[in-house]
Amino acid sequence: MGLGCSMLVSVNDLGLVEALHRAQAELERLRERHAQLQAELAETAQEGARLGAMVKSLQDARAFFGVSPEEASPLEPEESSVVDEEGWLSLGRGEAVERVLRESSVAMSPKEIVEYLRSKGRDDEAPVVSASLSHLARRNKVFSSQRGQWRHQEPSDLPQELAFMSGGNPPEEVHVAS
């Protein structure tokens, strides 16, 4: 009976050790995710502060030139002479930015994207295009091929697990770390 008890204890100890290793691995994964989310939060706060400063500058410029907000932003949009045959005007900003890069054979800067969108009758500004690019990059839809140059991210270019999250086919096997 004494032998059976010692074997039982050692088998249970192995199970606890495995559970401890799994818990430590999960804790490390959560720490990495926490650090990633903290970085994204800092980036978002920085972008918010930058956009807030831009709004303040615009308000100051309007006050300096004596332009009221009502004069600067009419309540009713003017009639547009642009015909939206290709559907550009009905797209959300992120969708339009992604479409530009998907249709482009070369990397483009935010300024080039703005110019292209304007040629299609849109009025997107560089700061909001840059914000859209950041959002699309976090969703693995676009990537920066070099500083200030953006390309569309094809799901086939991504690792299988990431391609699935971006709308590609699901992975055939999912490997779970133990």
Helices and strands as residue ranges (DSSP letters): H 2-65, H 69-72, H 93-103, H 110-119, H 126-138, E 142-146, E 149-152, G 155-157, H 160-165
